Amino acid sequence: HHYKFSNYITDEDMGTYKSHILSEFKNKNKFFAIQDVSNVDNFKLNYMKHFLILDQLFKNKNLVKQYVGATVVIVKEKNRNMFDLIFKFKKTVQPNKILTDLEEVVKFIFSL
């Protein structure tokens, strides 16, 4: 599932993304969660608040192992180091990558 956010991430955006992810789990089919924040220029505290809420979606390790093939965050190159640092401390059950374009995402998914 590829969800592309606009420049400013709203509560509504995050609610929609959360609904899509929950639907994917209910479908009981393997999926790839791709969060595209490459249009976001400035990551304010609201994004980190939402990020922590979204992290709860992937809390059930058994469901994640069964249905999530991988998670990917697409970012601008200038934001990559910040995201690499955040995810360095985040332990994931399935592969997780920070990438800068959709072509890299496709290559990553096909390499799994």
Sequence and secondary structure as in RCSB ss.txt:
>XXXX:A:sequence
HHYKFSNYITDEDMGTYKSHILSEFKNKNKFFAIQDVSNVDNFKLNYMKHFLILDQLFKNKNLVKQYVGATVVIV
KEKNRNMFDLIFKFKKTVQPNKILTDLEEVVKFIFSL
>XXXX:A:secstr
 EEE  SS  HHHHHHHHHHHHHHHHHTS EEEEEE TT     HHHHHHHHHHHGGG  HHHHHHHEEEEEEE 
 GGGHHHHHHHHHT   SS EEEESSHHHHHHHHHH 
